[in-house]
Amino acid sequence: MSRSVRRPRVLHVVQRYFPEMGGLETHVAEVTRGLQEAGEFDVTVLTTDRSGQLPRRDEVNGVPVLRRRSWPRHGDLYLAPGLPAPLVRGRWDLVHVQGVNTLAPPVGMLAAIASRTPFVLTFHSGGHSSPVRTAGRRAQYGALAPLLRRAARLIAVSRFERSLFMGVTGLPQDRFTVIPNGGRLPATPADVRPVSGRIVTSGRLERYKGHHRVIEALPLVRRSVPEAHLVVLGRGPYEPELREAARRAGVSEHVEIRALAPTDRGAMATELARSSVMAAMSEYEAHPVGVMEAVTLGLPVVGADVAGIGDLVEDGLVDGVPVDAEAAELAAALVARLSVGAVDGAAPHSPRAVELPTWETSVAATAQVYRDVLAGGRS
């Protein structure tokens, strides 16, 4: 009887994972699930737990998950003294570090180096509501550059991100691979149609996400489109400020703020299908999953022409406005989209006839990086 071939063991190291939700968590969940289902690699996720109440060993989407306690409980540093041990002792063939903004990624890189395990890193760079933290990002990335240069491959989720880290590390382009986030939502029922005047903005409720800019523009939008109203999908610490902004602008009754269950992708698909336009005014998104999902569905998007959203503007998939646009300029862009077929019962959105990245293409490209690295190559 012949022996079965051992699958390469790949450990994904990420600061935060399901049941906590966000773009990074969604990316890792989709990619690890796809890799595991394909059967070529044996995939495990190593993450942290700020609450101290989640299982140390778990399984999500058929993928084993290891959790180690991190501090502070309500901050985003993710200091986890127990994180290196499972990496160093696990006899992994490859480590995939996910993210670059917190303490978890450098710990993962250092542990991989100490255990002589090849590693790749996907940046998932992001914004922050603190001006001090935002101003310090470049210095932070510069301090990480020596570790980043030790990676067998560096993965960017957008062309913008690749250019940023080529400058940070001084490495040539062939050391980088661009693998965009996918965009995929369940099909919506045929009878779900856009609601006249409905604007949607989604994402964690933080100042840098720009939800307040859409609220400030809404009174001007309503001058041209009286039925215009805004649905803000998300939760987070900035919610009281958003409600106060709506009150000051005199549009409280036309602004709805609520969250969807993180795993209910059908509900998100329905919300997007019922909207007439998405506003995406975040100051920094490496490559926004939510915007990609809207584009995939065919929902028109007005977005800040900066960072990863800027790539989508360049590709003609998003209507771009400056990230610091005045309320009148943002309102004009939203009115232009709302004025196209702005009646209840308009035809459902149709996916655009363009080649969009999917989670399947992300998984396939990631698997190819693994093959190259495990074979001893860099390109």
N, C-alpha and C positions, 0 to 999 in steps of 0.2 A: 504494500500500500504506500503511495507517495505521500510525502508530507505536504501540507498546505503551506503556501508562501506567507511569511510573516509580513503584515502590512506595516509600512513606516508609521511610527508613533509621533503625532504632531500635537504639541501643547500650545493652545492659544492663551496668552496672558492679557487680561483686560481688567481695568480698574473697577468696572461695574457691569453687572449683567442682570438678565431677567431674574426676578420679577420687576426690578427697576427698569425704566424705559427711557429711550432716547435714540438718536440717530446711530450712535456708536453701538449701542446694545442691539439694535435692529440689524445692523450690518453683520456683527459677529454671529448673531443667531441664524441669519439667512445663509451665510457662507459656511458655517460649521455644519449646519443641517445638510446642506447640499453636498459637502465633502463626505460626510458620514454616509449619506444615502448612496453615493456613487460607489463606495466600497473599496476605493484604492488606498485610503489612509485611515488610520485609527486615530480619531480626533478626541481631545479632551479640552475643556475650558477651565482655566485657573483664574479665579477672580477674588474680590474682596467683599466683605460684608460689614457695613458701618453700624448696622443695628445690633449685631451679635445674636440675632434670633433666627436667621435662616439656616437650613441644614448645611453642615460642613461637606457632606457628600450628597449629590443630587443628580437628577437627570432632566434635561430640557431638550425637547425635540429629538429624543433618542441619543443625545450627546451627554456623556458624563461631565459633571460640573463639580469642581473642588472650590470651596470658599474658605478664606482666612480673614479673621477679624481685622478691621482697619479703623483708624481714628483720623480726625475727630468725627464724632457721630453725625454732625450736621454740616460739616465742611466738605470741601472737594480736594483735599490733599491726598487722601487714601494712603496714609502711612500704615503699612501692614508688615510687622516684623516677621510674621509666619509665612510670608509669601515665597521666599527663596527655597525653603526646604523641599516642597513637592517638586520643584523644578530641578534642583540639584540631584535629588535622590531618585528621580523618576525614570532614568535611562531613556530619555526622549531622543528621537532621531532628528527632530527639528523643533525649534521654538518660534512661534509667530507672536510677536509683541504687537498689541493693538492699541494705538494711541501714543501721544507724546506730551500731553499737557500736565500730567500729575506725577506723583512720586512712584506710582506702580510701574510705568515703562522703564525708567532707568534701573529699578530693582530687577526687573525681568531681564534686561540686557546684561547687567552685571552678573546675575546668576547663570545665564547662558554661557557667558565668557568663562566663568569660574568652572563650570562643568564641561567645558570644551564642546559645547553643543552649538552647531550653526543656527543662526537666527535671522529672521527677516522681520521687518517692522513696517506696519501701515500707519501713517502719521495721524490721520483723523484730527488735524489741528482745528481749533475752534476759538470762538470768541469768549468774552467774559464781561459781565456787567460792571466789574470794578475797573475804573480807568487806570489805577495803579497796576493791576495784574495785566491789563491789555498793553500798557506801555512797556512792561517788562518782558513781554513774550520773546522779542528778538534776542535779548540777552540770555533768556532761559534756553532758547534753542541753540544759541552759540555755545553755552556751557555743555549741552548734550552732544555737540558735534563730534568729539572724539569717540563717543560710544556709537553714534550713528555710522561713523566711517567703518566700524567693525562689522556692520551687518553684511550678510551675504547678498541681500537685495533690499532696497528701500522701495516701498509701494506708496504712491500718491493716489488720492481718489479724484484728482482733477489736474489739468495742465497747470493751473495757477499754483497748486500746492507743489508740484514738481519744480517749477521755477523758483518758488520760495526756498525750498530746501537744497536745491543745487547751489543757490547763493550762500546758504548757511554753512553747508558742508564743504563746498569747493569741489565736490565730486562731479565727474562727467555724467552726461545724460544716460549713458548705457548702464549705469548702476541703478537706475530708477525704472520702475514699471508703473504705468498709469492704469489703474483698475477702478473705474467709476462704480459708485453705488448703483444698484439696480432700482428699477421702478416697477412694482407689480402690486396690483390690488385685485381682489375677487371681482368677478363680473357683477354688475348691478342689475336689478330687475329692469325690464324694458320700459316699464311705466314710470320710472324715476326720471324726472325732467328738471331742468334748471328753474329756480324760483327767480322771478324778475327782481333785479336790484340786489341780489344777495352776493355779498363779498365775504370771502372766508380767508382767515389767516390762522396758521397753525404752528405749534411748537411750544416749547417750555416757556412759561411766563417769566422772562427775564428782560431787563431793559434793552440789552443789546440785540434782542430778537426783533425789535422795531414795531411791535404791535401798537404801541402808543402813537406812532406816526400815522398809522391807518385811521385810528380813532380821531386824531386831529384833522385829518383830511375829510372825514365823513360829512361834516356840515356843508363843505363846499361841493362834495359830490351830490348831496341831496338837492342843491339848488338846480341842478340839471336833470337829476334822476330822483324825483321826490320819494319813490318807493325804496331807495337804497337803504340797506341795513347791513350790519356787520356781525358775523359769527366768529368768535375767537375760540379756537379749540386748543386746550392745553391747561396745565396747572403749574403753579410755581409761586415763588415769593413775591412777584411783582403784581399779583392780581389786585390788591387794594389800590395801588397807584393807577392801574388801568381803569378801574371803576371810577376813581376820582377824576381821571382825565375825561372820561365820557360825561361825567356830571358837569364839569367845567365847560365842556364843548356844547352842552345842551342836547346831547344825543343818547342819554342813558337808556331811554326806552327803545332805541334803535340798535343797541349793542348787546349781544348775548355772549357771555363767557361761560364755557363749560368744558369738561374733560370727557374723553371717551375712554373706555376700558382699553388698556394698552394692546391687548392681544386681539381685539375685535376689529380686524382689518375690513370686514364687511361693513361695519358701521362707518369707518373712515371713507370707504369707497362711496357709500350712499351720501355722506355729507358733501363730498366733492362733487358728486353728480348733481346734487341739488343746488349747487352754487353757480353763479354766473361768471365769477372771476376770482382768482386767488391773488392776494397781495403778499409778497415775500420781501419784507424790508429789513431783514437781519443785516447787521453790520459785518458779520463774518460767518460764512458757512463754507467749509472745505468743499463739500459737494452734497447739497441737501437732499435727503431721502424724500421728505415730504413734497418738495417741488418736483422731483423726478416722478413721483407717483401722480401728481396732478397733470404733468406734461404727458405721461403715458395715457392717462384717461382722456386727454384732449381738452382739459379745462384751460382756458386762457390764464396766463400768469403775468402779473406786473411785478417786477422784482428789482432790488437794488443791484446796480451794475458794479459789483465788487466781489472779490474772492471767487468762490466756486459758482455762485449764481452768475457772476460775470462770464464764466465759460458758456453757460446756457444762453446768455444774451448774445454772445459772439456767434453761437451756433444757430441763432434765429429761433430758439425755442421759448424764450422769455422776452417780454417787452421791458427793456431796461430804463430805469431812471437813476439819477445820481443817488448815492447812499445818503447824502445830506440834502436831498431835494426839499424845497419848501412845500408846505401843505398844498398850495395851489397847483404845483407841477405834478405831484402825485395824484391829486384829485382829477386833473385833466386826463392823465393816463388811464385811470380807472373808469372815468366817464366814457372815454373812447371805446373801451371794451364792453361796458354795460349797455351802450347804445346800439350794439349789434344784436339784433334779435331779442331786445329787452322786453319780452312779454312772457307772462306765465304760460306754460305749455309749449315753450320753444322745444325744438328737437333736442334729443339727448346729445351729449358731447360725443364726438367721434375721435378715436385715436388718430394722431397725426401720421401721415405717411412718411415717417422718417425712421432711421435705424436707431432705436434707443437701447441703451444698456439694460440688461435684465439681471436678476439675481443669478440666473443660469450662466450668463456670460461672465459674471463676476466670479462664480465658483470655478468655471473652466479656466479662466485666466490665473486664478490663485493656484489651482492644481498644477498648472504648467510651471509656475515659479517654483513650487516645491520640487517638481521633477528636476528642473535645472539645478537647483541648489544641492539636492541630494546626489545628483550625478557629478557634482564638483564644479559646475559652471556658474558664471555670473550673468549670462545674457541669454 
